[in-house]
Amino acid sequence: MADSTSAPQGGAAADDHVRGVDWEAVERSPEFQELVSRRRAFVLPATIFFLAYYMAFILLAGYAEDFMASSVYEGLTVGYCLALTQFLMVFTLGILYLRKADREYDPLAQRVLTRAGDDGGDAGREAEGRFARREAGAATRGAGR
């Protein structure tokens, strides 16, 4: 049986880098706390909304059979339409999350990495720059009011 604690190929350098990070300090940092609260502010309501939407579909299918079987257009029923909107809902929520991650979460995660002693490479520095420019623009617009 293989040892599951062995270092991945590429060696101990990555393990040594991870071992040197004070994870408790990272967790207590204001950047990390802001990242967690912003993500939770989106993910929790989106999850509740989707689950409520899905459960409503299930309840309608079980208890409102006549309504779900009513025809919308030549054999296409309300039930089929609502079932198809489940796919649309997943796609929409996924796109919204990706946009929010690109604009808010990734730059905040980069700030957490920077504070932990890792600059995240070129992609991380680019994300940090986008976030800083966006915040500076928002501060400028807010001061102009």
C-alpha positions, 0 to 999 in steps of 0.5 A: 500500500502506498504511503499517503503522506509522501510529498508529491513529485516536485519535492519537499520544497513546496512542503517546506514552504507550506509548513512555514506559514502561520495558518492561525495568523492567516485566518485571523487576518482582516483580509482573510476575514473579509474574503470569508464574509464576502464569499459567505454573503454570496454563497449562502443566499444563492444556495438557499435560493436554489434549494428553495427553487428546486424544492418548490419544483419537487413539491409542485410535481408531487402535489400540483400534477394538473398544473405541471401537466398543463400544456404550454405549447404543443406537448411542452408542459409547465413541468418540463419548462420548470425542469429546464429552468433548473439548468438555466438557474445552475448556469446563471448562478455559476456565471454570477459566482465566476464574475464575483470571484474574478472581481472580488474573491481572487484579489482578496485571496491574493492579498491573503497570500501576499500577507502570508509571504507568497506573492502568487506569481504573475497571475496573483500580482495582476489580480491584486492590481485589478482589485486595487484599481477597482477600489481606487476608482470606487473611492474616487467616485464616492469622494466626488458625491 
